[in-house]
């Protein structure tokens, strides 16, 4: 049996992802739907797909949003992230880890609940090019906490579907 390694771009290999991501979601929510949104409510959901995060947070408030509003929320967040991504740095040793795994022939892949537009800058920071197996939210039916991302990344790491 061959071991596989699947990494995430969202904070496991980059910093200060959680702080930036939380503040950006907070900004998007307070500007659009929840003037009193609490940072801690958003922070505990970081890592969920954008849709799941929004649905969970809004469910607590009793507010529902339309598909158009959900798309607008994701757009506002993505635009804010694009302005702040320069603050994200790879964790010390992250690039070397990926290089070493490749050198010793351990299959690896990156799985992220982000869409390719938001994952792209993090991948670039890590020095991950188009030859690396990457699975984004765009490529699976359901994102975290469902296992779809990780199952697809496992297949991709072994040269299967990407």
C-alpha positions, 0 to 999 in steps of 0.5 A, a space after each residue: 500500500 502506498 501512502 498519500 499526503 493531501 495538504 490544504 492551502 487554507 492556513 495549514 500551509 499559509 499564514 496568517 490565513 485564518 485572521 485574514 479570511 475571518 476578517 474578510 468574511 466578516 467584512 462581506 457579511 457586515 456590508 451585506 447582511 449582518 451589521 452585528 456579525 461576530 468575528 468568533 462566529 465566523 472564525 469557528 467556521 473557517 475551513 468550510 466551503 463558502 456556501 456552507 459557511 454562509 448558510 451556517 452563519 445565516 441560519 443562526 440569525 434566521 435570515 435566508 439569502 437568495 442564490 443571487 445574494 449568495 453569489 454576490 457575497 462570494 464575489 465581495 469576499 473574493 474581491 476583498 481577498 484579492 486585495 489582501 492576499 499579499 499578506 499571506 506567506 507560506 509556512 516555513 518548510 511548506 515548499 521544502 515538504 512538497 519538494 521532499 515528498 516528490 523526491 521520495 515519490 510519495 504521492 501528494 495533492 492539494 485539496 481546498 474548499 476554495 474556488 480556483 480564483 481564490 486558491 490560485 494566489 495561495 498555490 502561487 505562494 507555495 510554488 505549486 504549478 499546473 503540473 501538481 494535483 490540485 482539487 478545488 471546490 469547483 471540481 466536486 459536488 460537495 466541499 468540507 466537511 463532506 469527504 468529496 474534496 479529499 477523495 478526489 485529491 487522493 485519486 488525483 495524487 495517484 494520477 487519476 482525475 484532476 
